[in-house]
Amino acid sequence: MKLWEYDSRRIHAVHMPQQMSDLEKIGNEGWELVLIKDDLDEDGTATAIFKREKK
């Protein structure tokens, strides 16, 4: 049985180049994007939920 761990992080949601850079860095840590919440703040960041298999 696989076990998962979850994490939430704030990412740039308005500036596409910065968003892609943030997502690539997080993906390189083994995290898979599950959801981006619709909660933009005044800086243009949103909450992203990630998961990865527990080791």
Order of alpha helices (4+ residues) and beta strands (2+ residues): beta-alpha-beta-beta
